[in-house]
Amino acid sequence: MGTAIGVVGGVGPYAGIDLVKKIFDQTIARKDQEHLDVYLSNIPRVINDRTDFLLHGGDNPAQGLLLSAQKLISIGATTIVIPCNTAHALTIFGTVKDQLAIEHPNVQLLHMIEETAKEITRQFPANVTIGLMATLGTHAAKVYQQTLASYPQVTIIEPEITEQRCIHEAIYDQSYGIKAVSPVTEKAIQSIKKEGQRLIDRGAQALILGCTELPLALKNGDLSVPLIDPTLVLARSAIAATAIEKLRPL
C-alpha cells in the first residue's frame, strides 16, 4: 500500500479546503499524476465545537475527530492532520493521539502547534515577541504557551480579553463571521486587522494566525509584521512526513 495524507476536515469546513489547497501548492508536481494522494473527511455534524467544549464542557470533540481519522485510515491515509488549532488542546488532541496509537501504531498523527513552534524558531532563531490571535478556546487552553514553553527565546503576547472576544466574533458571529459567511466579509477582515495592529503596537514582531479560519481573511502583507500561518506549516509538514522529496523549497 502507498502513502497518503488524511485531512480531518469540518473544523471548520473551509479550513479543511484551505489546507488541501496548500498541500497541492507546496507539492512538487508538473502534472496531475505527480501529486500526492490526499483524502479529506468533512463530517462536522459529529464533531462538537472545540471552544464550547473547553469553556463549558459536554461531549469531547475528540470522539468525532477520531471517527473522521478512522475513516481516512480505512481508505489508506498514512499521515493524519487536523487543521484546527483549538482541537490541539491536550484534553482533545491527547485523546485522539492515545487512541490512534493503540489502534493504528504505524499511522503518523502530526501536531500542528508543535510543527508551528519549529517553524517559528526557524524563522526567528533569536529572541522574539509574537502576538497570538486565536479563538477563546485556544487562549483558555494555553495551547501555544504550553508548546512554546520549550522555546524560551519566544515570548507570546495575547490580546486583552475584550479584544480576544472581537477576534472570536470575527470567526464565529453568524451574521459576519468567517465560519458563517463566504467569501469573508470586510467587517471580519477589518476587525481582525485592528486587533492584529493592537498586538503590533504592543511589541509583537510577528503574529500567529492561531485559528485556521484566520488565514482565510489575512495574508502576508496585510499588516506590517510577518504572519505565521499554521495551516501552511501543517501542509508542508504533511508533505515532508509523507514524501519529503515532493516538498517544494521555500
C-alpha positions in Angstrom: 0.0 0.0 0.0 1.2 3.5 -0.8 1.2 6.6 1.4 -1.5 9.2 1.6 -2.4 12.3 3.6 -5.7 12.2 5.5 -7.2 15.6 6.4 -9.7 15.6 9.3 -11.9 18.4 8.0 -15.1 20.1 9.2 -13.2 22.1 11.8 -14.2 24.3 10.0 -15.1 23.1 6.5 -13.4 25.9 4.7 -10.2 25.5 6.8 -10.0 21.9 5.6 -10.3 23.0 2.0 -7.6 25.7 2.6 -5.2 23.0 4.0 -5.8 20.7 1.0 -5.1 23.6 -1.4 -1.9 24.5 0.4 -0.8 20.8 0.3 -1.2 21.0 -3.5 0.6 24.4 -3.7 3.6 23.1 -1.7 4.0 19.9 -3.7 6.5 19.5 -6.5 4.3 18.3 -9.3 4.3 19.1 -13.1 1.2 17.0 -13.9 -1.8 15.5 -12.1 -0.3 12.2 -11.5 2.7 13.6 -9.6 0.6 14.9 -6.8 0.3 13.0 -3.5 -2.9 11.1 -2.6 -4.9 13.4 -0.3 -8.2 12.4 1.4 -10.4 15.0 3.0 -13.1 13.9 5.5 -15.7 16.6 6.2 -18.2 15.4 8.8 -18.7 18.4 11.1 -22.1 17.2 12.5 -20.2 14.6 14.6 -17.5 17.0 15.9 -18.6 19.2 18.7 -17.4 22.8 18.8 -13.9 22.8 20.4 -14.2 26.2 22.1 -17.6 25.4 23.5 -16.2 22.1 25.0 -13.2 23.8 26.5 -15.2 26.6 28.1 -18.4 24.8 29.0 -17.8 21.1 28.9 -20.1 18.5 27.3 -19.2 15.8 24.8 -15.5 15.8 23.9 -14.9 16.7 20.2 -12.2 14.1 20.2 -14.7 11.4 19.5 -15.8 12.9 16.2 -12.2 13.7 15.3 -11.3 10.1 16.0 -14.2 8.8 13.8 -13.1 11.0 10.9 -9.5 9.9 11.3 -10.5 6.2 11.4 -12.5 6.7 8.2 -9.5 8.2 6.5 -7.2 5.4 7.7 -9.7 2.8 6.4 -9.2 4.2 2.8 -5.5 4.4 3.0 -4.3 7.5 4.9 -0.9 7.0 6.5 -0.4 10.6 7.8 -3.3 12.3 9.6 -3.6 16.1 10.1 -6.3 18.1 11.9 -6.5 21.7 10.7 -7.9 23.2 13.9 -5.7 25.0 16.5 -8.3 24.6 19.3 -8.5 20.9 18.7 -4.9 20.6 19.8 -5.8 21.4 23.4 -4.5 18.5 25.4 -7.9 17.2 26.6 -9.0 16.9 22.9 -5.9 16.1 20.9 -4.4 13.8 23.6 -7.5 11.6 23.5 -7.2 11.3 19.7 -3.5 10.6 19.8 -3.7 8.0 22.5 -6.5 6.0 20.8 -4.8 6.2 17.3 -1.6 5.0 18.9 -3.4 1.9 20.2 -5.4 1.2 17.0 -3.0 2.3 14.3 0.5 2.5 15.6 2.0 2.8 12.1 -0.1 5.9 11.2 1.5 9.3 11.8 -0.6 12.0 13.6 1.0 15.4 13.2 0.7 18.0 15.9 0.1 21.4 14.2 1.2 23.5 17.2 4.5 21.6 17.6 5.2 22.0 13.9 4.4 25.7 14.1 6.7 26.1 17.0 9.5 24.6 15.0 8.8 26.9 12.1 8.8 30.0 14.4 12.2 29.1 15.7 13.4 28.5 12.1 12.2 32.0 11.1 13.3 33.7 14.4 16.4 31.9 15.9 17.0 34.8 18.3 14.7 36.3 21.0 11.3 37.3 19.5 8.0 38.5 20.7 5.0 37.1 18.9 1.3 38.0 19.1 -1.3 35.3 19.2 -4.7 35.7 17.5 -7.0 32.8 18.2 -10.4 31.6 19.5 -11.3 31.9 23.1 -10.9 28.2 23.5 -7.3 28.3 22.2 -6.5 31.2 24.6 -8.2 29.4 27.5 -6.4 26.1 26.9 -3.0 27.9 26.5 -2.3 25.7 23.5 0.6 27.7 22.2 2.0 28.7 25.6 2.4 25.1 26.6 4.1 24.1 23.4 6.4 27.1 23.2 7.4 26.7 26.8 10.2 24.6 25.4 11.5 27.5 23.4 12.4 30.2 25.9 13.6 32.6 23.2 9.9 33.0 22.1 7.7 35.4 24.1 3.9 35.1 23.4 1.6 38.1 24.0 -2.2 37.8 23.8 -4.9 40.4 23.2 -6.8 41.7 26.2 -9.9 39.7 26.9 -12.3 42.2 25.2 -10.0 42.1 22.1 -9.9 38.3 22.2 -13.7 38.4 22.0 -13.6 40.7 19.0 -11.4 38.2 17.1 -13.6 35.3 18.3 -16.7 37.1 17.0 -15.0 37.8 13.6 -14.6 34.0 13.4 -18.0 32.8 14.9 -20.6 35.6 14.5 -23.4 34.2 12.5 -24.0 37.5 10.6 -20.5 38.3 9.5 -18.0 35.8 10.9 -15.7 33.7 8.8 -17.4 30.4 9.7 -20.8 31.8 8.7 -20.2 33.8 5.6 -18.2 33.1 2.4 -16.4 34.9 0.9 -15.0 36.5 4.1 -16.8 39.8 4.9 -15.0 43.1 5.0 -16.2 43.6 8.6 -14.4 40.4 9.7 -11.2 41.3 7.9 -11.1 44.8 9.4 -11.9 43.6 12.9 -9.0 41.1 12.7 -6.6 43.6 11.2 -7.5 46.1 14.0 -6.7 43.6 16.7 -3.5 42.4 15.0 -2.4 46.1 14.9 -3.0 46.4 18.6 -0.6 43.5 19.2 2.0 45.1 16.9 1.7 48.3 18.8 2.4 46.3 22.0 5.6 45.0 20.5 4.7 41.9 18.5 7.3 41.2 15.8 5.1 38.6 14.1 1.6 37.3 14.5 0.4 33.7 14.8 -2.9 33.2 12.9 -3.9 30.8 15.6 -7.3 29.8 14.2 -7.5 28.0 10.8 -10.2 30.5 9.8 -7.8 33.4 10.1 -5.7 32.7 7.1 -8.9 32.9 5.0 -9.0 36.6 6.0 -5.4 37.7 6.2 -2.3 37.1 4.2 1.3 38.3 4.5 1.5 42.0 3.6 -1.8 42.9 5.1 -0.1 44.0 8.3 3.4 45.4 8.9 4.9 42.2 10.5 5.1 38.6 9.2 2.1 36.4 9.7 2.7 32.8 10.8 0.1 30.5 9.2 -0.1 27.2 11.0 -2.2 25.8 8.1 0.7 26.4 5.7 3.1 24.9 8.2 0.9 21.8 8.6 0.6 21.4 4.8 4.4 21.4 4.4 4.9 19.1 7.4 2.3 16.7 6.0 4.2 16.5 2.7 7.5 16.1 4.4 6.2 13.3 6.6 4.6 11.5 3.6 7.1 12.1 0.7 9.8 14.6 1.6 11.2 14.6 -1.9 7.9 16.1 -3.1 8.2 19.2 -0.8 8.6 22.4 -2.7 11.5 24.5 -1.4 10.7 27.7 0.5 
